[in-house]
Amino acid sequence: MIISHKNKFTLLRVPKTGSTSLEASVRFCGAVDKDDICSLTEDAYLPLQNIPNTARKQCAKHRAIRGIARQKIKLKSILTDEEKKILDYKQRWMFFMEHNTLDDWFDIPYYSELNLISKKQIKEYKHYGFLREPVERYLSSFVFHQVWKGRAKGVQKPITIEEFHRFTLKDLKKHDNILFRPQKDYFYFEGEQVAEPLLFKNWASEASRMIKEIGFHPLEVYPRFKEGGGAKNILKEKPKVEEWVDSHSKIKDYIEDHFCEDIEFYKKYT
């Protein structure tokens, strides 16, 4: 995530669209001033810039308390008032500053109190983010989530089409991981569209177009971080939408219904 007050633009990191690579590329080409605001880009060893680390700690505490509360519910234990409040919090999606939407900067207290950008500035600035074919993105998100979950538990189970189908039918609608957040959220602010998306299928040329629009020279070669979702040693070959989704009508219908707004939004630009 980048908020550039000097060059009057924001970069919105839509999960699983090469957003880490895009932020790194924009910072590498010199489009970020020392007073601009940037999220952590770990893969490129680019640190937080002009964001107090206290916000990250508050969000980590929020996530931890929510996790404890959920475990207490399973154990049928009594919740504290703070735990009840966090479970009832209106923001469904996990707090993850790098992947904030514009609305998140105002709706989430841990961020809004930082006053990093105003509503007036949002109306004046250009906003950029990538848009990926929704079903393809969901399959990529599932693979990445399975890898991430396995690493967290220290046990990496095989990623199978059967588990993908089970997850889709049983877990997708209730899941709060930002990997499964609708892309459309990133291009709207207070119910109005404020950004025309960059198209993921033309990644390099669209990244170059963005960099030119903000007044800088595109890179000759673009870095690609997290490509493959870290699953190269787990999967024999990359899952294909045609095999994992299209050839299973029940799964295909379910996914298309769940991501119907993203699919319609994507059609507008393709």
C-alpha positions as CSV (number, residue, x, y, z in Angstrom):
1,M,0.0,0.0,0.0
2,I,1.3,3.4,-0.9
3,I,-0.2,6.9,-0.2
4,S,1.8,9.5,-2.1
5,H,0.9,13.0,-1.1
6,K,3.7,14.4,-3.2
7,N,2.6,12.8,-6.4
8,K,-1.1,12.5,-5.4
9,F,-1.8,8.8,-5.9
10,T,-2.5,5.7,-3.9
11,L,-1.6,2.1,-4.7
12,L,-4.0,-0.5,-3.4
13,R,-2.6,-3.9,-2.9
14,V,-5.4,-6.3,-4.0
15,P,-4.4,-9.8,-2.7
16,K,-3.2,-12.4,-5.2
17,T,-2.8,-9.9,-8.1
18,G,1.0,-9.4,-7.9
19,S,0.5,-6.5,-5.5
20,T,3.8,-7.0,-3.7
21,S,5.6,-6.8,-7.0
22,L,3.7,-3.7,-7.9
23,E,4.5,-1.9,-4.7
24,A,8.2,-2.9,-4.9
25,S,8.3,-1.7,-8.6
26,V,6.8,1.7,-7.8
27,R,9.2,2.2,-4.9
28,F,12.2,1.0,-7.0
29,C,11.4,3.5,-9.8
30,G,11.7,6.4,-7.4
31,A,8.0,7.4,-7.3
32,V,7.9,7.5,-3.5
33,D,9.1,10.6,-1.6
34,K,10.6,10.4,1.9
35,D,7.4,11.9,3.3
36,D,5.1,9.4,1.5
37,I,3.4,6.5,3.3
38,C,4.2,2.9,2.5
39,S,3.4,-0.5,3.9
40,L,5.9,-3.2,4.7
41,T,7.1,-5.1,1.6
42,E,9.0,-7.9,3.2
43,D,10.0,-9.9,0.1
44,A,11.8,-6.8,-1.4
45,Y,13.2,-5.8,2.0
46,L,11.4,-2.5,1.9
47,P,10.4,-1.3,5.4
48,L,7.3,0.6,6.7
49,Q,7.5,4.3,5.9
50,N,5.8,6.9,7.9
51,I,3.4,4.5,9.6
52,P,3.7,4.1,13.4
53,N,4.3,0.4,14.3
54,T,1.8,0.9,17.1
55,A,-1.0,0.4,14.6
56,R,0.3,-3.0,13.6
57,K,0.6,-4.0,17.2
58,Q,-3.0,-3.0,17.9
59,C,-4.2,-5.0,14.9
60,A,-2.2,-8.0,16.1
61,K,-3.7,-7.8,19.5
62,H,-7.2,-7.6,17.9
63,R,-6.5,-10.7,15.9
64,A,-5.2,-12.5,18.9
65,I,-8.2,-11.7,21.1
66,R,-10.5,-12.8,18.3
67,G,-8.7,-16.1,18.1
68,I,-8.9,-16.7,21.8
69,A,-12.6,-15.8,21.9
70,R,-13.4,-18.3,19.1
71,Q,-11.6,-21.0,21.0
72,K,-13.5,-20.1,24.2
73,I,-16.8,-20.5,22.3
74,K,-15.7,-24.0,21.2
75,L,-14.9,-24.8,24.8
76,K,-18.2,-23.2,26.0
77,S,-16.3,-20.7,28.2
78,I,-17.5,-17.3,29.3
79,L,-16.4,-14.4,27.1
80,T,-15.1,-11.1,28.5
81,D,-16.8,-7.8,27.3
82,E,-13.7,-7.0,25.2
83,E,-13.9,-10.5,23.5
84,K,-17.6,-10.0,22.8
85,K,-17.0,-6.6,21.3
86,I,-14.3,-7.9,19.0
87,L,-16.4,-10.8,17.8
88,D,-19.3,-8.4,17.0
89,Y,-17.0,-6.0,15.1
90,K,-18.5,-4.9,11.9
91,Q,-15.4,-5.4,9.8
92,R,-15.5,-9.1,8.7
93,W,-12.1,-9.3,7.0
94,M,-8.9,-9.8,9.0
95,F,-7.0,-6.6,9.6
96,F,-4.0,-6.4,7.3
97,M,-2.6,-2.9,6.7
98,E,-0.7,-3.9,3.5
99,H,-4.0,-4.9,1.9
100,N,-6.3,-2.1,3.2
101,T,-9.1,-0.7,1.1
102,L,-9.7,3.1,1.1
103,D,-12.7,2.5,3.3
104,D,-10.6,0.7,5.8
105,W,-8.5,3.8,6.5
106,F,-11.7,5.4,7.9
107,D,-13.8,2.5,9.2
108,I,-11.1,0.8,11.3
109,P,-10.2,2.8,14.4
110,Y,-6.6,1.5,14.6
111,Y,-6.1,3.1,11.1
112,S,-8.4,6.1,11.1
113,E,-6.7,7.6,14.2
114,L,-3.5,7.9,12.2
115,N,-5.1,10.4,9.8
116,L,-2.9,9.3,6.9
117,I,-5.2,10.5,4.2
118,S,-8.4,12.7,4.1
119,K,-11.6,12.1,2.2
120,K,-10.9,15.3,0.3
121,Q,-7.5,13.9,-0.8
122,I,-9.2,10.6,-1.9
123,K,-11.4,12.5,-4.2
124,E,-8.4,14.4,-5.7
125,Y,-5.9,11.6,-6.0
126,K,-5.5,8.8,-8.6
127,H,-5.9,5.3,-7.3
128,Y,-4.4,2.1,-8.7
129,G,-4.7,-1.6,-8.1
130,F,-4.8,-4.8,-10.2
131,L,-7.9,-6.7,-11.1
132,R,-7.6,-10.4,-11.9
133,E,-10.1,-12.8,-13.4
134,P,-12.1,-13.7,-10.2
135,V,-12.3,-17.5,-10.5
136,E,-8.6,-17.8,-11.4
137,R,-7.8,-15.5,-8.4
138,Y,-9.9,-17.6,-6.0
139,L,-8.1,-20.8,-7.0
140,S,-4.7,-19.1,-6.6
141,S,-5.9,-17.7,-3.2
142,F,-6.9,-21.2,-2.1
143,V,-3.5,-22.6,-2.9
144,F,-1.7,-19.8,-1.2
145,H,-3.9,-20.1,1.9
146,Q,-3.2,-23.9,2.1
147,V,0.5,-23.2,1.9
148,W,0.3,-20.4,4.5
149,K,-1.8,-22.5,6.9
150,G,0.5,-25.5,6.6
151,R,3.6,-23.4,7.4
152,A,1.8,-21.9,10.4
153,K,1.0,-25.4,11.8
154,G,4.4,-26.9,10.8
155,V,2.6,-29.6,8.8
156,Q,2.1,-29.3,5.0
157,K,-0.6,-31.5,3.7
158,P,-1.0,-32.2,0.0
159,I,-3.1,-29.7,-1.8
160,T,-5.8,-31.6,-3.6
161,I,-8.9,-30.9,-5.8
162,E,-11.0,-32.7,-3.2
163,E,-9.9,-30.3,-0.4
164,F,-10.5,-27.4,-2.7
165,H,-14.1,-28.5,-3.4
166,R,-14.7,-29.2,0.4
167,F,-13.3,-25.8,1.3
168,T,-15.4,-24.1,-1.4
169,L,-18.7,-25.6,-0.2
170,K,-18.0,-25.6,3.5
171,D,-15.7,-22.7,4.4
172,L,-15.6,-20.0,1.7
173,K,-18.8,-18.1,2.7
174,K,-17.8,-17.8,6.3
175,H,-14.1,-17.2,5.8
176,D,-12.6,-13.9,6.9
177,N,-9.1,-14.1,5.4
178,I,-8.4,-11.2,3.1
179,L,-7.3,-13.6,0.3
180,F,-11.0,-14.2,-0.3
181,R,-12.1,-10.6,0.0
182,P,-13.9,-9.3,-3.1
183,Q,-11.6,-7.3,-5.4
184,K,-14.4,-4.8,-6.1
185,D,-13.9,-3.4,-2.6
186,Y,-10.5,-1.9,-3.6
187,F,-11.9,0.2,-6.4
188,Y,-14.7,1.9,-4.4
189,F,-14.9,4.4,-1.6
190,E,-18.1,5.1,0.3
191,G,-20.1,3.2,-2.3
192,E,-18.7,5.1,-5.4
193,Q,-16.1,3.8,-7.8
194,V,-12.9,5.9,-7.5
195,A,-10.5,3.9,-9.6
196,E,-10.2,2.2,-12.9
197,P,-8.3,-1.1,-12.4
198,L,-5.1,-2.3,-14.0
199,L,-5.6,-5.6,-15.7
200,F,-3.6,-8.5,-14.2
201,K,-3.5,-10.4,-17.5
202,N,-1.4,-7.6,-18.9
203,W,0.6,-7.2,-15.7
204,A,3.9,-5.7,-17.0
205,S,2.3,-3.3,-19.5
206,E,-0.3,-2.1,-17.0
207,A,2.4,-1.6,-14.4
208,S,4.3,0.5,-16.9
209,R,1.2,2.5,-17.8
210,M,0.6,3.3,-14.1
211,I,4.2,4.4,-13.5
212,K,4.1,6.6,-16.6
213,E,0.8,8.2,-15.5
214,I,2.4,9.2,-12.2
215,G,5.3,10.8,-14.0
216,F,8.1,8.2,-13.7
217,H,10.1,5.8,-16.0
218,P,8.9,2.2,-16.0
219,L,11.4,-0.6,-15.1
220,E,13.1,-2.6,-17.8
221,V,12.4,-5.8,-15.9
222,Y,9.8,-6.2,-13.1
223,P,10.4,-8.3,-10.0
224,R,7.9,-11.1,-9.4
225,F,7.4,-12.0,-5.7
226,K,5.3,-14.9,-4.3
227,E,4.9,-16.3,-7.9
228,G,3.4,-19.8,-7.6
229,G,2.2,-19.1,-4.0
230,G,5.0,-21.1,-2.6
231,A,3.4,-24.4,-3.7
232,K,5.9,-25.6,-6.3
233,N,7.2,-28.3,-4.0
234,I,3.7,-29.4,-3.0
235,L,1.9,-29.5,-6.3
236,K,3.1,-31.5,-9.3
237,E,1.6,-28.8,-11.6
238,K,-0.3,-25.6,-11.1
239,P,-4.1,-26.1,-10.7
240,K,-6.1,-25.1,-13.7
241,V,-9.5,-23.5,-13.6
242,E,-10.6,-25.8,-16.4
243,E,-9.9,-28.9,-14.4
244,W,-10.6,-27.8,-10.8
245,V,-13.6,-25.6,-11.5
246,D,-15.1,-25.7,-15.0
247,S,-15.5,-29.5,-15.2
248,H,-17.5,-29.6,-11.9
249,S,-20.8,-27.8,-12.5
250,K,-21.8,-27.6,-8.8
251,I,-18.5,-26.1,-7.8
252,K,-18.5,-23.7,-10.7
253,D,-22.0,-22.5,-10.0
254,Y,-21.2,-22.0,-6.3
255,I,-18.1,-20.0,-7.0
256,E,-19.7,-17.8,-9.7
257,D,-22.6,-17.1,-7.4
258,H,-20.3,-16.2,-4.5
259,F,-18.1,-13.9,-6.6
260,C,-20.9,-12.6,-8.9
261,E,-20.2,-8.9,-8.2
262,D,-16.5,-9.4,-8.9
263,I,-17.3,-11.3,-12.1
264,E,-19.6,-8.5,-13.4
265,F,-17.0,-5.9,-12.4
266,Y,-14.3,-7.8,-14.3
267,K,-16.5,-8.1,-17.4
268,K,-16.7,-4.2,-17.6
269,Y,-13.0,-4.1,-18.3
270,T,-12.5,-7.1,-20.5
